[in-house]
Amino acid sequence: MKRPSFQFYPSDWLRDTALRSCSIGARGLWIDMICFMHEGSPYGYLKVGNKVILPENLSRMTGITLQEVQGYLKELQEANVYDIDIDGAIFSRRMIRDENVRKLRAEGGKLGGNPNLMVGKKDILKVKDKVIQNSTPSSSSASSSSKNIYTPSFELFWNAYPEKKGKGGAWASWKKINPNEELLGKILKSIDFYKESKRVKDGFIKNPQTWLNQRCWEDEDANFVDKSNLAPEWRV
């Protein structure tokens, strides 16, 4: 059943530097697009079924001219507010990430019932991760079994991090951290900021394991040195 609402944080919207650099018309179009993407399939994509919503469609749906739509979309794209997939569909990174986290929580709730009634009030993600680890089949082939050892929370981190090197080492560090839902959200949010920092754009990207071992999410989340390059909250 389609959910009637989605999370929206006014403070995130108001402090999004890149989005605020766009005109009020572009921001108005973007909030309409977010609503359409909430109704889209897959979730977070500007699609109706398998059909991509094109600028011509947006013009009719929003009641503004095609020229206005194209101008506003250009503003938003130049500010890196959205991405475009291989089919040409606009999508929101933030909405897709939030949806993945929501699904993990829902699955964890199914496995553990009401998380507030569980012994020690263990996190939903911890329950989910434990089940997946225990259900990994043994195999004489290390390569075939290694594909199944990673938990959903780690895969969220790995897919978000800008450097894809040393997955095994990063996984070892991840298990030591064993983040709960709150920390996972903080780590993913920090990666968004990190990817838009001047250091990363200049090619100085830390190894994923090093980033985890040094608890860099605390640095990136707490000390926003290069604020002009930070990823906006509603670009995810």
VMD Tcl script that draws the C-alpha trace (Angstrom):
set ca {
  {0.00 0.00 0.00}
  {1.37 3.40 -0.96}
  {2.24 5.61 1.97}
  {0.25 8.88 2.12}
  {3.18 10.96 3.36}
  {6.96 11.23 3.56}
  {9.42 12.84 5.97}
  {10.13 16.49 5.34}
  {12.45 18.57 7.53}
  {11.88 22.34 7.22}
  {15.27 23.12 8.78}
  {17.02 20.97 6.15}
  {15.11 22.70 3.37}
  {15.88 26.19 4.69}
  {19.61 25.65 5.29}
  {20.30 23.89 1.98}
  {22.85 26.34 0.58}
  {22.84 25.04 -3.00}
  {19.07 24.85 -3.21}
  {18.71 28.32 -1.70}
  {20.95 29.61 -4.49}
  {18.21 28.69 -6.96}
  {15.32 31.00 -7.71}
  {12.05 30.71 -5.86}
  {10.50 29.38 -9.05}
  {13.06 26.57 -9.26}
  {12.51 25.71 -5.60}
  {8.77 25.67 -6.14}
  {9.16 23.29 -9.07}
  {11.47 21.07 -7.01}
  {8.97 20.62 -4.17}
  {6.33 19.62 -6.74}
  {8.84 17.17 -8.23}
  {9.50 15.69 -4.79}
  {5.77 15.04 -4.42}
  {5.61 13.43 -7.87}
  {8.64 11.27 -6.99}
  {6.88 10.17 -3.80}
  {4.11 8.87 -6.05}
  {6.62 7.53 -8.59}
  {7.60 3.96 -9.31}
  {10.27 3.11 -8.40}
  {10.12 5.36 -5.37}
  {12.14 8.56 -5.61}
  {12.15 8.64 -9.42}
  {10.28 11.08 -11.62}
  {8.39 8.31 -13.39}
  {4.87 7.05 -13.84}
  {5.26 3.30 -14.10}
  {8.05 2.83 -16.61}
  {7.34 6.15 -18.30}
  {9.77 8.99 -17.64}
  {8.16 12.34 -16.80}
  {9.72 14.73 -19.30}
  {9.87 18.55 -19.16}
  {6.83 18.68 -21.46}
  {4.92 16.55 -18.96}
  {6.08 18.69 -16.04}
  {4.87 21.77 -17.85}
  {1.35 20.36 -18.10}
  {1.40 18.93 -14.57}
  {2.55 22.14 -12.89}
  {0.77 24.68 -15.09}
  {3.86 26.64 -16.12}
  {5.37 27.04 -19.56}
  {7.85 24.59 -21.04}
  {10.42 27.38 -21.22}
  {10.03 28.05 -17.50}
  {10.34 24.34 -16.68}
  {13.51 24.01 -18.73}
  {15.03 27.08 -17.11}
  {14.22 25.91 -13.58}
  {15.50 22.39 -14.28}
  {18.76 23.87 -15.53}
  {19.13 25.85 -12.31}
  {18.50 22.77 -10.19}
  {20.86 20.62 -12.22}
  {23.67 23.18 -12.08}
  {23.23 23.26 -8.29}
  {23.46 19.42 -8.30}
  {20.09 19.12 -6.60}
  {19.10 15.99 -8.55}
  {20.61 13.17 -10.58}
  {19.49 11.54 -13.84}
  {19.51 7.79 -14.47}
  {20.39 6.01 -17.71}
  {16.76 6.22 -18.84}
  {16.79 10.00 -18.49}
  {14.63 10.00 -15.37}
  {15.33 12.56 -12.65}
  {15.67 11.07 -9.17}
  {16.27 12.22 -5.60}
  {19.21 10.63 -3.80}
  {17.79 11.63 -0.41}
  {14.42 10.03 -1.03}
  {15.95 6.77 -2.27}
  {18.29 6.58 0.71}
  {15.50 7.29 3.19}
  {13.35 4.64 1.54}
  {16.12 2.04 1.87}
  {16.50 2.84 5.57}
  {12.73 2.67 6.05}
  {12.62 -0.80 4.46}
  {15.42 -2.02 6.71}
  {13.54 -0.79 9.76}
  {10.31 -2.40 8.57}
  {12.02 -5.74 8.00}
  {13.69 -5.52 11.39}
  {10.33 -4.87 13.00}
  {8.88 -7.98 11.38}
  {11.74 -10.08 12.70}
  {11.68 -8.73 16.23}
  {8.09 -7.59 16.77}
  {7.77 -4.36 18.68}
  {11.39 -3.23 19.17}
  {10.45 -1.49 22.42}
  {9.45 -4.86 23.92}
  {12.68 -6.63 23.03}
  {15.19 -7.52 25.71}
  {17.58 -4.61 26.09}
  {15.67 -2.72 23.39}
  {18.07 -3.87 20.68}
  {18.06 -1.96 17.48}
  {16.09 -3.08 14.46}
  {19.12 -2.96 12.21}
  {21.16 -5.08 14.62}
  {18.46 -7.76 14.54}
  {18.30 -7.67 10.77}
  {22.07 -7.85 10.40}
  {22.34 -10.78 12.78}
  {19.70 -12.79 10.95}
  {21.38 -12.28 7.59}
  {24.78 -13.28 8.98}
  {23.43 -16.45 10.56}
  {21.56 -17.44 7.44}
  {24.67 -17.30 5.23}
  {25.16 -20.85 3.86}
  {28.52 -22.55 4.35}
  {30.38 -23.33 1.19}
  {33.70 -24.74 0.08}
  {33.95 -21.80 -2.28}
  {35.10 -18.69 -0.43}
  {34.19 -16.49 -3.37}
  {30.57 -17.63 -3.48}
  {29.99 -17.29 0.27}
  {31.72 -13.92 0.55}
  {29.01 -12.33 -1.56}
  {26.48 -12.97 1.20}
  {28.35 -11.89 4.32}
  {27.65 -8.18 4.11}
  {24.70 -6.75 6.01}
  {22.16 -4.36 4.46}
  {23.44 -1.50 6.62}
  {27.01 -2.05 5.40}
  {25.85 -2.20 1.78}
  {24.16 1.19 2.28}
  {27.48 2.58 3.49}
  {29.47 0.94 0.69}
  {27.14 2.16 -2.04}
  {27.23 5.70 -0.66}
  {31.00 6.00 -0.10}
  {32.88 7.61 -3.03}
  {35.84 5.20 -3.00}
  {35.28 1.49 -3.74}
  {38.53 -0.05 -2.49}
  {39.22 -2.54 0.29}
  {35.69 -3.76 0.88}
  {36.83 -6.60 3.12}
  {38.81 -4.28 5.37}
  {35.95 -1.80 5.51}
  {33.59 -4.64 6.43}
  {35.86 -5.66 9.33}
  {35.83 -2.11 10.66}
  {32.07 -1.85 10.15}
  {31.46 -4.92 12.30}
  {33.47 -3.36 15.13}
  {31.42 -0.16 14.93}
  {28.14 -2.11 14.60}
  {26.07 1.08 14.09}
  {22.49 1.34 15.21}
  {19.85 3.15 13.14}
  {20.69 6.59 14.48}
  {24.42 6.21 13.85}
  {23.83 4.70 10.40}
  {21.79 7.75 9.43}
  {24.52 10.04 10.76}
  {27.23 8.16 8.81}
  {25.28 8.28 5.54}
  {24.49 11.95 6.00}
  {28.16 12.68 6.72}
  {29.20 10.87 3.53}
  {26.93 13.19 1.56}
  {28.79 16.18 2.99}
  {32.14 14.46 2.48}
  {31.51 13.75 -1.20}
  {30.80 17.42 -1.85}
  {33.83 18.68 0.07}
  {36.71 20.36 -1.74}
  {39.09 17.61 -0.63}
  {37.12 14.88 -2.37}
  {36.52 16.98 -5.46}
  {40.27 17.53 -5.66}
  {40.79 13.77 -5.60}
  {41.91 13.32 -1.99}
  {39.58 10.53 -0.87}
  {40.30 8.42 2.19}
  {40.25 4.65 2.00}
  {36.83 3.45 3.29}
  {38.41 1.48 6.14}
  {40.52 4.46 7.17}
  {37.46 6.71 7.09}
  {35.65 4.31 9.42}
  {38.59 3.65 11.73}
  {39.15 7.38 12.20}
  {35.43 7.92 12.86}
  {35.46 10.61 10.19}
  {31.69 10.94 10.26}
  {32.21 12.88 13.47}
  {34.61 15.29 11.76}
  {32.49 15.75 8.63}
  {29.23 16.03 10.55}
  {30.44 18.30 13.34}
  {33.04 20.51 11.67}
  {31.71 21.93 8.41}
  {34.83 23.76 7.32}
  {34.08 24.13 3.62}
  {30.42 25.09 3.81}
  {30.26 26.29 0.22}
  {30.91 22.74 -0.98}
  {28.60 20.81 1.32}
  {25.95 18.52 -0.12}
  {22.46 19.96 0.55}
  {20.03 17.97 2.62}
  {17.53 17.60 -0.19}
  {19.98 16.41 -2.82}
  {20.06 12.86 -1.66}
}
mol new
graphics top color blue
foreach p $ca { graphics top sphere $p radius 0.5 }
foreach p [lrange $ca 0 end-1] q [lrange $ca 1 end] { graphics top cylinder $p $q radius 0.2 }
display resetview
